């Protein structure tokens, strides 16, 4: 009788340990997945902001193109408003990547050059009649393309790489938790059957 009681006690302890293990694994899986979801949301928001920066950049340059063709002073006002949005967007992107100062500062410096060239362009009342104004607009467009290629597109590629890595890590964590949970559930079932058999 003592041997049977001892075996039952050991089985009960093992079963209790398995239940604790299942609970701990479930908690680890939940907290780990929650962190991954938060990280995914942050990177997704960053990608949205970088895309917004790209759109704002090209929108601001489009107003300069319009001014080159029409000479309309309203395009100058629209550009200045769009330019302010570009600068704010740069700052919002910087908040996501505080360590990425070099490439960000380079992109800001390039955009500051666009601002200077824009002021020169606005000095032409009939810009389309001036070869210098046309050349200036070409330089502005090239600079905007450089910002897009050297900063925005690289930033997007890097963020998508992070996104893929986190998704893979989340999937690996989920599969590991599933394996432990299934193994634990089977073990608990076996121990339960052993307990029932020994009690008879």
PyMOL commands that set and color helices and strands:
alter all, ss='L'
color gray80, all
select helices_A, chain A and resi 2-70+73-96+101-121+127-129+131-199
alter helices_A, ss='H'
color red, helices_A
deselect
rebuild
show_as cartoon
